Amino acid sequence: MSNYDEQDLERLAAIFKALSNPSRLRIFLRLRACCGPGRILLPGEEANCCVGEVSQDLTISPSTVSHHLKELRQAGLISVRRKGQKSECRLNQEALAQLAQFLKG
């Protein structure tokens, strides 16, 4: 049997549900490329992506992008914060590590 408790399974199910939508998956992949592991940061710099960068060239409306970002945030995959007039997204490294561990078996 697995070493996952009910809370872990609920969190993983929410992650998979959020990523099951092609538009959300596309947004997540852009976030990963923009602020994921492997990006070289300057000292003190945080890995954030502007929502405008993430939604650029998507064939969906800005309100739909906002909805998808909300779903990714509620699944625990990203965090979003306002910075002036912009919104910045950040990947939740803890959730990604849990997902990677699950997929590794």
C-alpha distances in whole Angstrom, upper triangle without the diagonal:
4,7,9,11,13,16,14,13,17,18,17,18,21,21,21,23,26,25,26,29,31,34,31,30,33,34,31,32,35,34,32,35,37,35,32,31,34,37,40,40,44,43,43,42,39,37,38,39,42,41,44,43,39,41,44,44,42,43,42,44,44,42,40,39,39,36,34,34,33,30,29,30,28,25,25,26,30,32,36,39,43,45,48,49,46,42,40,36,34,30,27,26,23,22,23,21,18,18,19,16,13,15,15,12
4,5,8,11,13,11,10,14,15,13,15,18,18,18,20,23,23,23,27,29,31,28,27,30,31,27,28,32,30,28,31,33,31,28,28,31,33,36,37,40,40,39,38,35,33,34,35,38,37,40,39,36,38,40,41,39,40,39,41,40,39,37,35,35,33,31,31,30,27,26,26,25,22,22,22,26,29,32,35,39,41,45,45,42,38,36,32,30,26,24,22,20,18,19,17,14,14,15,12,10,12,13,9
4,7,10,12,9,10,14,14,13,15,18,18,18,21,23,23,24,28,30,32,29,27,31,31,27,28,32,30,28,31,33,30,27,27,30,32,34,35,38,37,36,36,33,31,33,34,37,36,40,39,35,37,40,41,39,41,40,41,40,39,37,35,35,33,31,30,29,27,25,25,24,21,21,21,25,27,31,34,37,40,43,44,41,37,35,31,28,25,22,21,17,17,18,16,12,14,15,11,10,13,13,10
4,7,8,6,6,10,10,10,12,15,15,16,18,20,20,21,25,27,29,26,25,28,28,25,26,29,27,26,29,31,28,26,26,29,31,34,34,37,36,35,34,31,30,30,32,34,33,37,36,33,35,38,39,36,38,36,38,37,36,33,32,32,30,27,27,26,23,22,22,20,17,17,19,22,24,28,31,34,37,40,41,38,34,32,28,26,23,20,19,16,14,16,14,11,12,14,11,9,13,14,11
4,6,5,6,9,10,11,12,14,16,17,18,20,21,23,26,28,30,27,26,30,29,26,28,31,29,27,31,32,30,28,28,31,33,35,35,38,38,36,35,32,31,31,33,35,34,38,37,34,35,39,40,37,39,37,38,37,36,33,32,31,29,28,27,26,23,22,22,20,17,17,19,22,24,28,30,34,37,40,41,38,34,32,29,27,24,20,20,17,15,18,17,13,14,17,14,13,16,17,15
4,5,5,6,9,10,10,12,14,15,16,18,20,21,24,27,28,25,25,29,28,25,28,30,28,27,31,32,30,28,29,32,34,36,36,39,39,37,36,33,31,31,32,34,33,36,36,33,34,38,39,36,37,35,36,35,33,31,31,29,27,25,25,24,21,20,20,18,15,16,19,22,23,27,29,33,36,39,39,37,33,31,28,26,24,21,21,18,16,18,18,14,15,18,16,14,17,19,17
4,5,5,6,9,10,11,12,14,15,17,19,20,23,26,27,23,23,27,26,23,26,28,26,25,29,30,27,25,26,30,31,34,33,36,36,34,33,29,28,28,29,31,30,33,33,30,32,35,37,34,35,33,34,33,31,29,28,27,25,23,23,21,18,18,17,15,13,13,16,19,20,23,26,29,32,35,36,33,30,28,25,23,21,17,18,15,13,16,16,12,14,17,16,14,17,19,18
4,5,5,6,9,10,11,12,14,15,17,18,21,24,25,22,21,25,24,21,23,26,24,22,26,27,25,23,23,27,28,31,31,34,33,32,31,27,26,26,27,30,29,32,32,28,30,33,35,32,34,32,33,32,31,28,27,26,24,22,22,21,18,17,17,15,12,12,14,17,19,23,25,29,32,35,35,33,29,27,24,21,19,15,16,12,10,13,13,9,10,13,12,10,13,15,14
4,5,5,6,9,10,10,12,14,15,16,19,22,24,21,20,24,24,21,23,26,24,23,27,28,26,24,25,28,30,33,33,36,36,34,33,30,28,28,29,31,29,33,32,29,30,33,34,31,33,31,32,32,30,28,27,26,24,22,22,21,18,17,17,15,12,13,15,18,21,24,27,31,33,37,37,34,30,28,25,23,20,17,18,15,12,14,14,11,11,14,13,10,13,15,14
4,6,5,6,9,10,10,12,14,15,18,21,22,19,19,23,22,20,22,25,23,23,27,28,26,24,25,29,30,33,33,36,36,34,33,29,27,27,27,29,27,31,31,27,28,32,33,30,31,29,30,29,27,25,24,24,21,19,19,18,15,15,15,12,10,11,14,17,19,22,25,28,31,34,34,32,28,27,23,22,19,17,18,15,12,15,16,12,12,16,15,13,15,18,17
4,5,5,6,9,10,11,13,14,17,20,20,17,17,21,20,17,20,22,20,19,23,24,22,20,22,25,26,29,29,32,32,30,29,25,23,23,24,26,24,28,28,24,26,29,30,28,29,27,28,27,26,23,22,21,19,17,17,16,13,12,12,10,7,8,10,13,15,19,22,25,28,31,31,29,25,23,20,18,15,13,14,12,9,11,13,9,10,13,13,11,14,17,16
4,5,5,6,9,10,11,12,15,18,19,16,15,19,19,16,18,21,19,18,22,23,22,19,20,24,25,29,29,32,32,31,29,26,23,23,24,26,25,28,27,24,25,28,29,27,28,27,28,27,26,24,22,22,20,18,17,17,14,12,14,12,9,10,10,14,17,20,23,27,30,33,33,30,26,24,20,19,16,13,14,12,9,10,11,8,7,11,11,8,10,14,13
4,5,5,6,9,10,10,13,16,18,15,15,19,19,16,19,22,20,20,23,25,24,22,23,27,28,31,32,35,35,34,32,28,26,25,25,27,25,28,28,24,25,28,29,26,27,25,27,26,25,22,22,21,19,17,17,16,13,12,14,12,9,11,12,16,18,21,25,28,31,34,33,30,27,25,22,21,18,16,17,15,12,13,15,12,10,14,14,11,13,16,16
4,6,5,6,9,10,12,15,16,13,13,17,16,14,17,20,18,18,22,23,22,20,22,26,27,30,30,33,34,32,30,26,24,23,23,24,22,25,25,22,22,26,27,24,25,23,24,23,22,19,18,18,15,13,14,13,9,9,10,8,5,8,9,13,15,18,21,24,27,30,30,27,23,22,19,18,15,14,16,14,11,13,15,12,11,15,16,14,15,18,18
4,5,5,6,9,11,13,14,11,11,14,14,11,14,16,15,15,18,20,18,17,19,22,23,26,27,30,31,29,27,23,21,20,20,22,20,23,23,19,20,24,25,22,23,22,23,22,21,19,17,17,15,13,13,13,9,8,10,9,5,7,7,11,14,16,20,23,26,29,28,25,22,20,17,15,13,11,13,12,8,9,12,10,8,12,13,12,12,16,17
4,5,5,6,9,12,14,11,10,14,14,12,14,17,16,16,19,21,20,19,20,23,25,28,29,32,33,32,30,26,23,23,22,24,22,25,24,20,21,24,25,22,23,21,23,23,22,19,18,19,17,14,15,15,11,10,13,12,9,11,10,14,17,19,23,26,29,32,31,28,24,23,19,18,15,15,16,15,11,12,14,12,9,12,14,11,11,15,16
4,5,5,8,11,12,10,10,14,14,13,15,18,18,18,21,22,22,21,23,26,27,30,31,34,35,34,31,28,25,24,23,24,21,24,24,20,20,24,24,21,21,20,21,21,20,17,17,17,14,12,13,13,9,9,12,11,8,12,11,14,17,19,23,26,29,31,30,27,24,23,19,19,17,16,18,18,14,14,17,15,13,16,18,15,15,19,19
4,6,6,9,10,7,8,11,11,10,13,15,14,15,18,19,19,18,21,24,24,28,28,31,32,31,28,24,22,20,19,20,18,20,20,17,17,20,21,18,19,17,18,18,17,14,13,14,11,8,10,10,6,6,9,9,6,9,9,11,14,16,19,22,25,28,26,23,20,19,16,16,14,14,16,16,13,13,16,15,13,16,18,16,16,20,21
4,5,7,9,6,5,9,9,8,10,13,13,13,16,17,17,16,19,21,22,26,27,30,32,30,28,24,21,20,18,20,18,20,19,16,16,19,19,16,18,17,19,19,18,15,14,15,13,10,11,12,9,8,11,12,9,11,9,12,15,17,21,23,26,29,27,24,21,20,16,16,13,14,16,16,13,12,15,15,12,14,17,15,14,18,19
4,6,9,8,7,10,12,11,13,15,16,16,19,21,21,20,22,25,26,29,30,34,35,34,31,28,25,23,22,23,20,22,22,18,18,21,21,17,18,17,19,20,19,16,15,17,14,11,14,15,11,11,14,14,12,15,13,16,19,20,24,27,29,32,30,27,24,23,20,20,17,18,19,20,16,16,19,17,14,16,19,17,16,19,20
4,6,5,6,9,10,10,12,14,15,16,18,20,21,20,23,25,26,29,30,33,35,34,31,28,24,23,21,21,18,20,20,16,15,18,18,14,14,13,16,16,16,12,12,14,12,9,12,13,10,10,14,14,13,16,14,16,19,19,23,25,28,30,28,25,22,21,19,19,18,19,21,22,18,18,21,20,17,19,22,20,19,23,24
4,6,5,6,9,10,10,12,14,15,16,18,20,19,22,24,24,28,29,32,35,34,30,27,24,22,20,20,18,19,18,15,14,16,15,12,12,12,15,16,16,13,12,15,13,10,13,15,13,12,16,17,15,18,15,17,20,20,24,26,28,30,28,25,22,21,19,20,18,20,21,23,19,18,22,22,18,20,23,21,20,23,25
4,5,5,6,9,10,11,12,14,15,16,18,18,22,24,23,27,27,31,33,32,28,25,22,20,17,17,14,15,15,11,10,13,12,9,9,8,11,12,13,9,8,11,11,8,10,13,11,11,14,16,15,17,15,15,18,18,21,22,25,26,24,21,19,18,16,18,17,19,21,23,20,19,22,22,19,21,24,23,22,25,27
4,5,5,6,9,10,10,12,14,15,16,16,19,22,21,25,25,29,31,29,26,23,19,18,15,16,13,15,15,11,11,14,14,11,12,11,13,13,13,10,8,10,9,6,7,10,8,7,11,12,11,13,11,12,14,15,18,20,23,25,23,20,17,16,14,15,13,15,18,19,16,15,19,19,16,18,22,20,20,23,25
4,5,5,6,9,10,10,12,14,15,14,17,19,20,23,24,28,30,29,26,23,19,18,16,17,15,17,15,12,12,15,15,12,14,13,16,16,17,13,12,14,13,9,10,13,11,9,13,14,13,14,11,12,16,17,20,22,24,27,25,22,19,18,15,15,13,15,17,18,15,14,17,18,14,16,19,18,17,20,22
4,5,5,6,9,10,11,12,14,14,17,19,19,22,23,27,29,28,25,22,19,17,14,15,13,14,13,9,10,11,11,9,11,11,14,14,16,13,11,14,14,10,11,14,13,11,15,17,16,17,14,14,17,17,20,22,24,26,24,21,18,17,14,15,14,17,18,20,18,16,20,20,17,18,22,21,20,23,25
4,5,5,6,9,10,10,12,13,16,18,17,21,21,24,27,26,22,19,16,14,11,12,10,11,10,6,7,10,11,9,12,11,13,12,14,11,8,11,11,8,8,12,11,9,12,15,14,14,11,11,13,13,16,18,20,22,20,17,14,13,11,12,11,14,16,19,16,15,19,20,17,19,22,22,21,23,26
4,5,5,6,9,10,10,10,13,16,15,19,20,23,25,24,21,18,14,13,11,13,11,14,12,9,11,13,14,12,15,15,17,16,16,14,11,13,13,9,9,12,11,8,11,13,12,12,8,9,12,13,16,19,20,23,22,18,15,13,10,10,9,11,13,15,13,11,15,16,14,15,18,18,17,20,22
4,5,5,6,9,10,9,12,14,14,18,19,22,25,24,21,18,15,14,12,14,13,15,12,9,11,13,14,13,16,16,18,18,19,17,14,16,16,13,12,16,15,12,14,17,15,15,12,12,15,16,19,21,22,25,24,20,18,15,13,12,10,13,14,17,15,12,16,17,15,15,19,19,17,19,22
4,5,5,6,9,9,13,14,13,16,17,21,23,23,19,17,13,12,9,11,10,11,9,6,9,10,11,11,14,15,17,16,18,16,12,15,16,13,12,16,15,13,15,18,17,17,13,12,15,15,17,19,20,22,21,17,15,13,11,11,11,14,15,18,17,15,18,20,18,18,22,22,21,23,26
4,5,5,6,7,11,13,11,15,15,18,21,20,16,13,10,9,7,9,9,11,9,6,10,12,14,13,17,16,18,16,18,16,13,14,15,12,10,14,14,11,12,16,15,14,10,9,11,12,14,16,17,20,19,16,13,10,8,8,7,11,12,15,14,12,16,18,16,17,20,21,20,22,25
4,5,5,4,8,10,9,13,14,18,20,20,16,14,10,10,9,13,13,15,12,10,13,15,17,16,19,19,21,20,21,19,16,17,18,15,13,16,16,13,14,17,16,14,11,10,13,14,17,19,20,23,23,19,16,13,10,9,7,10,10,14,13,10,13,16,14,14,17,18,17,19,22
4,6,6,8,9,8,12,13,17,20,20,16,14,11,11,10,13,13,14,11,10,13,14,15,15,19,20,21,20,22,21,17,19,20,17,16,19,19,16,17,21,19,18,14,13,16,16,19,21,21,24,23,19,17,14,12,11,10,14,14,17,16,14,16,19,17,17,20,21,20,21,25
4,6,9,10,8,11,11,15,17,17,13,12,8,8,6,9,11,12,9,8,12,12,15,15,19,19,21,19,21,20,16,18,20,17,15,18,19,16,17,20,19,18,14,13,14,14,16,18,17,20,20,16,14,11,10,9,10,13,14,17,17,15,18,20,19,19,22,24,23,24,27
4,7,8,6,9,9,13,15,14,11,9,5,6,6,10,12,14,11,10,14,15,18,18,22,22,23,21,22,21,18,18,20,18,15,18,18,15,15,19,18,16,13,11,12,13,14,17,16,20,20,16,14,11,9,7,7,10,11,14,15,13,15,18,17,17,20,22,21,23,26
4,6,6,10,11,14,16,16,13,11,7,9,10,13,15,17,14,13,16,18,20,20,23,23,25,23,24,23,19,20,21,19,16,19,19,15,16,19,17,15,12,11,13,15,17,19,20,23,23,20,17,14,11,9,7,10,9,12,13,10,12,15,14,14,17,19,18,19,22
4,6,8,10,14,15,16,14,12,9,12,13,17,19,21,18,17,20,21,23,23,27,27,28,27,28,27,23,24,25,22,20,22,22,18,19,22,20,17,14,14,16,18,20,23,23,26,27,23,21,17,14,12,10,11,9,12,13,10,11,15,15,13,16,18,18,18,21
4,6,9,13,15,16,14,13,11,13,14,18,20,22,18,18,21,22,24,24,28,28,30,28,30,29,25,26,28,25,22,25,25,21,22,25,23,21,18,17,19,21,22,25,24,27,28,24,23,19,17,14,13,15,13,16,17,14,15,18,18,16,18,21,20,20,23
4,6,10,13,14,11,10,8,11,12,15,18,19,16,16,19,20,22,23,26,27,28,26,28,27,24,25,26,24,21,24,25,21,21,25,23,21,18,17,18,19,20,22,21,24,25,21,20,16,15,13,12,15,13,17,18,16,17,20,20,18,21,24,23,23,26
4,7,10,12,10,10,9,12,14,17,20,21,18,18,22,22,25,26,29,30,31,29,31,30,27,27,29,27,24,27,28,24,24,27,26,24,21,19,20,21,21,23,22,25,26,22,21,18,17,15,15,17,16,19,21,18,19,23,23,21,24,27,26,26,29
4,6,8,6,7,7,10,13,16,19,20,18,18,22,22,25,26,30,30,31,28,30,30,26,26,29,27,24,26,27,24,23,27,26,23,21,18,19,19,19,21,19,22,23,20,19,16,16,14,15,17,15,19,21,19,20,23,24,23,25,28,27,27,31
4,6,5,8,10,12,15,17,21,22,20,21,25,25,28,29,33,33,33,30,32,33,29,29,31,29,26,28,30,27,26,29,29,26,24,21,21,21,20,21,19,22,24,21,21,18,18,16,18,19,18,22,24,22,23,26,27,26,28,31,31,31,34
4,6,9,11,14,17,19,23,24,22,24,27,28,31,32,36,35,36,33,34,35,31,30,33,31,28,29,31,28,26,30,29,26,24,22,21,22,21,22,20,22,25,23,22,19,19,17,19,20,18,21,24,23,23,26,28,27,28,31,32,31,34
4,7,10,12,16,18,21,23,21,22,26,27,30,31,35,34,34,31,32,33,29,28,30,29,25,27,29,26,24,27,27,24,22,20,19,19,18,19,17,19,22,20,19,16,17,15,17,18,17,20,22,22,22,25,27,26,28,31,31,32,34
4,7,9,12,14,18,19,18,19,22,23,26,27,31,30,30,27,29,29,26,25,27,26,22,24,26,23,22,25,25,22,20,18,16,16,15,17,15,17,20,17,16,13,14,12,14,16,16,19,21,20,21,24,25,25,27,29,30,30,33
4,6,9,12,15,17,16,16,20,21,24,25,28,28,28,25,26,26,23,22,24,23,19,21,23,19,18,21,21,18,16,14,13,13,12,14,13,16,18,15,14,11,11,9,11,12,13,16,17,17,18,21,22,22,24,26,27,28,30
4,7,10,13,15,13,13,17,18,21,22,25,25,25,22,24,24,20,20,22,20,17,19,20,17,16,20,19,17,14,12,11,12,13,15,14,17,18,15,13,10,9,6,8,11,11,14,16,15,16,19,20,19,22,24,24,25,28
4,7,9,12,11,11,14,16,19,19,23,22,22,19,20,21,17,16,19,17,14,16,18,15,14,18,18,16,13,10,10,9,10,11,11,14,15,11,10,6,5,5,8,11,12,16,16,16,18,20,20,21,24,25,25,27,30
4,6,8,7,7,10,12,15,16,19,18,19,16,18,18,14,14,17,15,12,15,17,14,14,18,18,16,14,11,11,9,10,11,11,14,14,10,8,5,5,6,9,13,14,18,18,17,20,22,21,22,25,26,26,28,30
4,5,5,7,9,10,14,14,18,17,16,13,15,16,12,12,16,15,12,15,17,15,15,18,19,18,16,13,12,9,10,10,9,12,11,7,6,4,6,9,12,15,18,21,20,20,23,25,24,25,28,29,29,31,33
4,5,5,6,8,12,12,15,13,13,10,12,12,9,9,12,11,9,12,14,13,13,16,18,17,15,12,11,9,10,10,11,13,11,7,6,6,7,10,12,16,18,21,20,20,23,25,23,25,28,28,28,31,33
4,5,5,6,10,10,13,13,12,9,12,13,10,11,14,14,12,15,17,16,16,20,21,21,18,15,15,13,13,12,13,13,11,8,8,9,10,13,16,19,22,25,23,23,26,28,26,28,31,31,31,33,36
4,6,5,9,10,14,14,14,12,15,15,12,13,16,15,13,16,18,16,17,21,21,21,18,15,16,14,15,15,14,16,14,11,10,10,10,13,15,18,20,23,22,21,24,27,25,26,29,30,29,31,34
4,6,9,9,12,12,13,11,13,13,9,11,13,11,10,14,15,13,14,18,18,18,15,13,14,12,14,15,16,17,16,12,11,10,9,11,12,16,18,21,20,18,22,24,22,23,26,27,26,28,31
4,6,6,9,8,9,8,11,10,7,9,12,10,10,13,15,14,15,18,19,19,17,15,16,14,16,16,17,18,16,13,12,12,11,14,15,19,21,24,22,21,25,26,24,25,29,29,28,30,33
4,6,9,10,11,10,13,13,10,13,15,14,14,17,19,18,19,22,23,23,20,18,19,17,19,18,19,19,17,14,14,14,14,17,18,22,24,27,25,24,27,29,27,28,31,31,30,32,35
4,6,9,10,11,14,13,11,15,17,15,16,19,20,19,21,24,24,25,22,21,22,20,22,22,22,23,20,18,17,18,17,20,21,24,26,29,27,25,29,30,28,29,32,32,31,33,36
4,5,8,9,12,10,9,12,14,12,13,17,17,17,19,21,21,23,20,19,20,19,21,21,23,24,21,18,17,17,17,19,19,23,25,27,25,24,27,28,26,27,31,30,29,31,34
4,7,9,12,10,10,13,14,13,15,18,18,18,21,23,23,25,22,22,23,22,24,24,25,26,23,21,20,20,20,22,23,26,28,30,28,27,30,31,28,29,33,32,31,34,36
4,7,8,6,7,10,11,10,13,15,15,16,18,20,21,23,21,20,21,19,22,22,23,24,21,19,18,19,18,21,21,24,27,29,26,26,29,30,27,29,32,31,30,33,35
4,5,5,6,9,10,11,12,14,16,17,18,20,21,23,21,20,21,18,20,20,22,22,19,17,16,18,18,21,22,25,28,30,27,27,31,31,29,31,34,33,33,36,38
4,5,5,6,9,10,10,12,14,15,16,18,20,21,20,18,18,15,17,16,18,18,15,13,13,15,15,18,20,23,26,28,26,26,29,30,28,30,33,33,32,35,37
4,5,5,6,9,10,11,13,14,15,16,19,20,19,18,18,15,17,16,19,19,16,15,13,16,16,19,21,23,26,28,25,26,29,30,28,30,33,32,32,35,37
4,5,5,6,9,10,11,12,14,15,17,19,18,17,17,16,18,18,21,22,19,17,15,17,16,19,19,21,25,26,23,24,27,27,25,28,31,30,29,32,34
4,5,5,6,9,10,11,12,14,15,17,15,14,15,13,15,16,18,19,17,14,12,13,12,15,16,18,22,23,21,21,25,25,23,25,28,28,27,30,32
4,5,5,6,9,10,10,12,14,15,15,13,13,10,13,13,16,17,15,13,10,12,11,14,16,18,21,23,20,21,25,25,23,26,29,28,28,31,33
4,5,5,6,9,10,11,12,14,14,13,14,12,15,16,19,20,18,16,14,15,14,16,17,18,21,22,20,21,24,24,22,25,28,27,27,30,32
4,5,5,6,9,10,11,13,12,11,12,12,15,17,20,21,19,17,14,14,12,14,14,16,19,20,17,18,21,21,19,22,25,24,23,27,28
4,5,5,6,9,10,11,10,8,9,8,11,13,16,18,17,14,11,11,9,11,11,13,16,18,15,16,20,20,18,21,24,23,23,26,28
4,5,5,6,9,10,10,9,9,9,12,14,17,19,18,15,12,13,11,13,13,14,17,18,16,17,21,20,19,22,24,24,24,27,29
4,5,5,6,9,9,9,11,11,15,17,20,23,21,19,15,15,13,14,13,14,17,17,14,16,19,18,17,20,22,21,21,25,26
4,6,5,6,5,6,8,10,14,16,19,22,21,18,14,13,10,11,10,10,13,14,11,12,16,15,14,17,19,18,19,22,23
4,5,5,6,5,6,7,11,14,17,20,19,17,13,12,9,10,9,9,13,13,11,13,16,16,15,18,20,20,21,24,25
4,5,8,8,9,10,14,16,20,23,22,20,16,16,13,13,12,11,15,14,12,14,17,16,15,19,20,19,21,24,25
4,6,8,10,12,16,19,22,25,25,22,18,17,14,13,11,10,13,12,9,11,14,13,12,15,17,16,17,20,21
4,6,7,11,14,17,20,23,24,21,17,15,12,11,9,7,10,9,7,9,12,11,11,14,16,15,17,20,21
4,7,10,14,17,20,23,23,20,16,14,10,9,6,5,8,9,6,7,10,10,10,12,15,15,16,18,20
4,7,10,14,16,19,19,16,12,10,6,5,4,5,9,10,9,10,13,14,13,15,18,18,19,21,23
4,7,10,13,16,17,14,10,8,6,5,7,7,10,12,11,13,15,16,16,19,21,21,22,25,26
4,7,10,13,13,10,7,6,4,6,9,10,14,15,15,16,19,20,20,22,24,25,26,28,30
4,6,10,11,9,6,5,7,9,12,13,16,18,18,19,22,23,23,25,27,28,29,31,33
4,6,7,6,4,6,9,12,15,16,20,21,21,23,25,26,27,28,31,32,32,35,37
4,6,5,6,7,10,13,16,18,21,23,23,24,27,28,29,30,32,34,34,36,38
4,5,8,10,14,16,20,22,24,27,27,28,30,32,32,34,36,37,38,40,42
4,7,10,14,17,20,22,25,28,27,28,31,32,32,34,37,37,38,40,42
4,7,10,13,17,19,22,25,24,25,28,29,29,30,33,34,34,36,39
4,7,10,14,16,19,21,21,21,24,26,25,27,30,30,31,33,35
4,7,10,13,16,18,18,18,21,23,23,24,27,28,28,30,32
4,7,10,12,15,14,15,18,19,19,20,23,24,24,26,29
4,6,9,12,12,12,14,16,16,17,20,21,22,24,26
4,6,9,8,8,11,13,13,14,16,18,18,20,22
4,5,5,6,9,10,11,12,14,16,17,19,20
4,5,5,6,9,10,10,12,14,15,16,18
4,5,5,6,9,10,11,12,14,15,17
4,5,5,6,9,10,11,12,14,16
4,5,5,6,8,10,10,12,14
4,5,5,6,9,10,10,12
4,5,5,6,9,10,11
4,5,5,6,9,10
4,5,5,6,9
4,5,5,6
4,5,5
4,5
4
